[in-house]
Amino acid sequence: MLRVGMLTSGGDCQALNAAMRGVVKTLDNSLGDEVEFYGFENGYQGMIYGNYRKLTARDFSGILTRGGTMLGTSRTPFKLLDEPTPEGINKVEAMKKIYADLNLDCLVMGGGNGSTKTAHRLSTEGLNVIALPKTIDNDTWGTDMTFGFHSAIEIATKCIDDIHTTASSHGRVFVIEIMGHKVGWIPLYAGIAGGADVILLPEIPYSIDNVIKTIEKRDKGGSRFTIVAVAEGAISIEEASLKRKHYKQRIAERTSPSIAYDIAAEIINRTNREVRVAVPGHTQRGGVPCAYDRVFASQVGVEAALGILAGEYGFMVADKDRMIMRVPLDIVAGRLKTVDPACQLVQEAKAMGISFGDEGIEGAINPILKPRKKK
């Protein structure tokens, strides 16, 4: 009898259910009654506290198009993994114990960067673990794509599309804040797809002077409106000159709701233009998965199941050069996939006249993304 544990960890996203369904349907199709499934509720917390339920293939019927996760999720920060719970429970030892008590053959985990680091830690502790690349941010190292990303792009793009009509009707500047705390893949793709005039990313520190110049240039050219797509983690050239701790302190002291409001205030003060802010927020995580994500997540689930059938563990399923493959967890864990400012897509966007706010700026790096010096 094969016994498989499953959980989803970190922020939710579209197609988590589709990925788990791919695992279950493949194993059920191959083994039938010779496989059992155990779902841990609310991520790693379910393993720590022993909250789980036995599942059958029937439980995964009809969930291909359902957003969110049928198992629930939560964040269990990797940096706090070795700190006991409020009840004094050793987290790692508790997870190892429930794994042994259920006599599991493997654990399938759907999660992003932090969750994958924990998966790798459990793998080094002797558990058979397979990770599925889940995150709307598409920032997981070792894979060209993560499921949830395309669905988030669709939502963010629609927001920009819808803003266009009201922005052009009233002749306003709109600052649209798109999810992307440390990386800017969603605002980059959605900004280009939605026809944004300015795209500001965490990886490319901006000058507000350049943003203003773009707005004024459009005004002179007869355009009555400007769309500024801003990643929630966008950073100015001034902030990029700060040390990591000083930058974090400045963010902590921010009195406005977010960076989008700061940028809007600057534009108002310097241009006297009518400016509005739009924040689609968590809608980018919600709703049904798009067709691309349904297919990709299903592929990811199938590949994980095939690994289980082959007795291969300690890997993350990845999309590399449009091929589904297995990447060792020790290569993936602890690394972040950021937007390269010199990448082809950014250069193509600039060729179309899209401003990234970095015109004339050389070598500025977000302090949060700078490699830490080894002690």
Secondary structure, DSSP 8 states (H G I E B T S, - for coil): -EEEEEEE-SS--TTHHHHHHHHHHHHHHHHGGGEEEEEETTTHHHHHHT-EEEE-GGGGTT-TT--S-TT------GGGTTS--TT---HHHHHHHHHHHTT-SEEEEEE-HHHHHHHHHHHHTT--EEEEEB-TT--BTT-S--BTHHHHHHHHHHHHHHHHHHHHHHT-EEEEEES-SS--HHHHHHHHHTT-SEEEBTTB-B-HHHHHHHHHHHHHTT---EEEEEETT--BHHHHTS-HHHHHHHHHT--SSSHHHHHHHHHHHHH---EEEE--GGGGG-S---HHHHHHHHHHHHHHHHHHHTT--SEEEEEETTEEEEEEHHHHTT-B----TTSHHHHHHHHTT-B-S-TT--S---TTTS-----
